[in-house]
Amino acid sequence: MGGAIRGSRKMQAFQGLESNVRSYSRSFPVIFSRARGSIMLTEDGHKVIDFLSGAGTLNYGHNNHEIKAAIIDYLASDAVVHGLDMATPAKLEFMETFRSIILRDRGLEYRFQFTGPTGANAIEAALKLARKVTGRQAIISFTRGYHGMSLGAIAASGNRFYRSASGVSLSGATFMPYDGYLGPTVDTADYLRKALMDESSGTDRPAAILVETVQGEGGINIASKQWLQSVQKIANSVGALFIVDDIQMGCGRTGEFFSFEFAALSPDIVVLSKSLSGYGLPLSMLLIKEQLDAWRPGEHTGTFRGNNLALVSATAAINLYWRCSTFSQGVHHMGKLIRCRLEGIASKYANGMTVRGRGMAFGFDCRAPEIAATAARKAFEKGLIVERCGPGDEVVKVLPALTIDLETLNQGLEILEESLTETVEQIRPH
Ligand SMILES: *Cc1c(COP(=O)(O)O)cnc(C)c1O
């Protein structure tokens, strides 16, 4: 791909202009000018393979041509782009398409609530609604969970670095151990059940239990079908809403449209964002069981709720990929190839590295943050974007577009393997 990728000298301009808070531009210090599918082009002409996919926002790749065509047609027709939450044909078509193609086939029935465009805003809305419906305050969330940066969402998120940046005391969430948190032999749902059933446990009856079926930022931690079913059952039996945060793992990432289908769950509220628009446009929504739709008109408002352009691309994505099961089967198939390859790499080093994943969401746990950091940096120099996650950033996250072609996928995995091998040799010389 034309020599090692070095940091662009123009990054200095960003240093002077953009706040210190910038983050991804530090890990990938070049200027990206164009992108298509799984390839991003830097301003000086390097091709970079994208295994980050906007942290799960680009499940259908960058600038997906067929989705783009729908956006261009919509813009060209002078249809309404912004109308607050006024009724438009684009919104109606999205809801009808989503209901008939996604919900009906899965035996699900929900109302749609479009929130502000960020995942965090949708989480805020979900927590507010749960508190309103139940008259309770406490939210149960899980160790290593991640739900966004606004105060309500960060209160329910585990990461100490992010929490402490809030500058106020974060309240309202009680953390329970996620599946596997105490090792493979402890079923942490037993503890949750005990804490919520015991009248003297010190844990208040919660308004909601908020869970990711696979923790994305927390390190690609996988909850089992049985654990998820137990948690849902516990929520139901204590009168708490069961909320699945499907912001990162939804929209096909784990193989099915919703990440909870494999466990046949029936969440009271589902939160979707990231890949929902199918094109990287901001769009977030809640799916709410009808009997829980206790909002009064305008109680959760916002300027950018259900942006029409994003609804148009979202509808196009559903029509393109979810009308039959071929796409889903492809994700499972690709996922198997990725797992096989990553497990092969992990077994070479014999230092406890492990692979976790479901569908096409994978974490390569390096055990040591410096290995993950060095490998990710080397990978970028060789033309691959991978990000790290987990409590100490010790996990390399592999999140290719679900539409990636086999050749690009293999090239990316090749680069990852080379980078890991060089890193392991460098850090622990034989
Ligand atoms: C990204 C993410 C959020 C927050 O979404 P934003 O759009 O960044 O506010 C919440 N939950 C999960 C699981 C996420 O991955």
The ligand as a Tripos MOL2 file, in Angstrom:
@<TRIPOS>MOLECULE
LIG
   15    15     1     0     0
SMALL
NO_CHARGES

@<TRIPOS>ATOM
      1 C1        -21.5340    4.6710   21.3580 C.3       1 LIG1
      2 C2        -22.3970    4.1110   22.4070 C.ar      1 LIG1
      3 C3        -23.2530    4.9220   23.1740 C.ar      1 LIG1
      4 C4        -23.2600    6.4110   23.0580 C.3       1 LIG1
      5 O1        -23.6110    6.8840   21.8150 O.3       1 LIG1
      6 P1        -23.1860    8.3840   21.3990 P.3       1 LIG1
      7 O2        -23.7940    8.5940   20.0580 O.co2     1 LIG1
      8 O3        -21.6970    8.4030   21.3640 O.co2     1 LIG1
      9 O4        -23.7370    9.2820   22.4360 O.co2     1 LIG1
     10 C5        -24.0810    4.2980   24.0920 C.ar      1 LIG1
     11 N1        -24.0670    2.9640   24.2650 N.ar      1 LIG1
     12 C6        -23.2620    2.1590   23.5530 C.ar      1 LIG1
     13 C7        -23.3140    0.6930   23.7640 C.3       1 LIG1
     14 C8        -22.3830    2.7060   22.6110 C.ar      1 LIG1
     15 O5        -21.5570    1.9260   21.9240 O.3       1 LIG1
@<TRIPOS>BOND
     1     1     2 1
     2     2     3 ar
     3     2    14 ar
     4     3     4 1
     5     3    10 ar
     6     4     5 1
     7     5     6 1
     8     6     7 2
     9     6     8 1
    10     6     9 1
    11    10    11 ar
    12    11    12 ar
    13    12    13 1
    14    12    14 ar
    15    14    15 1
@<TRIPOS>SUBSTRUCTURE
     1 LIG1         1 GROUP 0 **** ****
